[in-house]
Amino acid sequence: MRHTRPDQIVLGLRLVLAAFYFAAGLLHLTSPGGFLQIVPPMIPAPGAVVAFTGACEIAGAIGLLVPRTRLWAGRLLALYALCVWPANLYHALSGVHVPPLPDSWWYHGPRLVFQPVLIWAALFAGGAVRWPLAPRGRARPLRPARTAPRACAGWPRRRP
């Protein structure tokens, strides 16, 4: 199967995001100490929240790679990135030191500004949005890609 350039861009972003979220999820589960420090104090059960977010990241990473779950994985990873934004803001403003991360705004500023890009990237990699690769003036609703033929054993095939 030959891929077009936009397909290659989406696939590349999808693979990068899946690797990023999978690694981050493993870190949440295996080394939760740094993540526990940046959970805002008003959040109950920080240990359970950090473990849950790690599991969500791993599930989302796997979901991005499975065509049948890709759309919902992208949407939920975008929602996840939106929901953890307050922890990133708390980390930036509270003065909590988490080694080996720097304490300067040279780190926190780009991290906070990049969060909307991460939200868009999850939606784009999951197929929920097409911008900037969609043709101008032709807005069509997105549908998840079919991965298997519609016909099952003994059923007639329908031509697309």
N, C-alpha and C positions, 0 to 999 in steps of 0.2 A: 504494500500500500504506500503510495507516494504522498508525502505531507507537503502542504503549501507553507510558505513562510509564516503567515499568521498562526497556523497550527503548530509550527515549531516553537514559536514564541510562547504560546499558551502552554505547551508541553514542558518547555524549559522552566517557566515560572512555576508550574505545578510541581515539578520534581524538586526545585529549590525550596519551595514552601513546605512540601512534605518532609524533606530532610530537616529543615529548620524546626518545624513543629515537633517532629519525632525526637530530635536531639533535646529540645527544650523540655519536652514531656519527660524524657528519661532523667534529665537533671532535676526536675521537680520531684521525682519519685526517689532518686538515689541520693541527692544532696539537697534536702529541703531547707537547710539552715539559712542560706542567704535569702531565699524567697520568704521564709517566715519573718525575717526582719523588716521586709518592706510591706507586709500586710498591714493596712490601716488598723488602728486599735479598735475601731467600732465594728470590725468584722468578727463575728463569733467563730470559735473553733478554727483558728488559723491553720493548724496542722491538717485538719480534714479538708479545708479549702485548698491548700497547696497540693495535697494529694489528688483531689478531685480535678484541679486545673491541669495537673500533669497527665491524668488519665484522659481528659478531654483533648489535650494536644495530641497525644498518641492516637486516639481514635480518629480525630480529624485528619491527621497525616495519612493514616491508612485509608480513610474515606475518600480523600482526594485522588488516590490511586485506583480506586475501584469505580468504574464507569457508572454503575447502578446507584452508587451513593454520593457521587461527586458533587452534584448540585447542592444537596443538603449539607454535605461536609463543608463546602465553601461558605454557605450562608451561616452555619453555626460557628465556623472559625472566625468569620467577620464579627459575629456577635460576641464571641469570646474576646477578641482583641479590643472591642469596645468596652467590655465589662472589666478588663484588667487595667484599663487606662488610669482609673483612679489610684491604683497601687503604684503605677509609674509616677504619677503626679505626687503622691505622698512621699515616695522615695526621693524625688527631686527637691521637695520643699521642707521635709522634716529634718534633714541633716543626718539621716541614718547612714552609717558607713558600712558598706558591704564589700569586703575585699574579694577579689582584686579589682573591682569596678572603681573608676575614678569618681571623685566627689564634685567635680567641676561642672559648670554649665556647658562646657565643650562636649561633655557626655550626655547630660540630661536634656539639654535643649534639642539636639537632633533626635534623640530618642522619642521625646514627646511630639515633635513635629512629624516624625516618620510614622506614627501610629495610624493616621488616616490612610497613608499609603499602604500599610499592612492590611487594613480593613478592605480597601479596594482590591489588593492583590488576592486576597482570599476569595472575594466575590468573582473576580476575573478568572482565577484558576479553576473555580468550581463551575463556571459557565453561567453565573447569575447575571453578569454584565458583560458587554462586548467592547465598551469604550476602552481604548481609542482605535480598535481595529475594525469596528463596524463601519459599513459604508454610510456616508452622510445622507440624511433625509430618508432613510429606510429603517424605521424602527420596527422590529419584529419581536414578538415574545420569544424568549429562549426556551428551548426544550432540551432535556437531557439527550445526549447522543444514544442511539440504539447500538447496543453492542452485540446482540445476538439476532439472528433472523427471526422474524415474527412467526414463521411456520415451525411447528413442532412435528415430531414423527407422525406421519399419516395425514397431516393437514396440508391443504394446498398452499403454495407460496403466493404471496401477493407482491406484485412488482411495485416499487416506490414511484 
